[in-house]
Amino acid sequence: MKQVHAARHAPEAHLVKGFLESNGIAAVVRGEYLTSGWGELPVDVCSVWIEDDRQYDRAQALLLAFLRGDFAREFRGQGWRCPKCGEQLEGQFTQCWKCGTRRPA
Ligand SMILES: [Zn+2]
């Protein structure tokens, strides 16, 4: 067993666990009962562990890409609307793909 990710809360831990399992890596969430429903407890009690240590490097590489992309979009990437043409854009775009207008600050 090796820890691959320290989550801020249980939903994040489960998201990571699901992602790893969808890539064929068996994972478990530890400490979720300590955080559920209380909110004021230490943030590092919820973590994701993989069962097979030999998959550690692969899990780390997958997670790195995951946390940079889809995951980040889901957790902090607010979508925005282009002020010029009204196109609805996803949070990772800094520019409207339709008319080229830059994202307002
Ligand atoms: Zn636009």
Residues whose N, C-alpha, C, O or C-beta is under 5 A from the ligand:
A	BS01	ZN	C82 K84 C85 G86 E87 C96 K98 C99 G100 T101
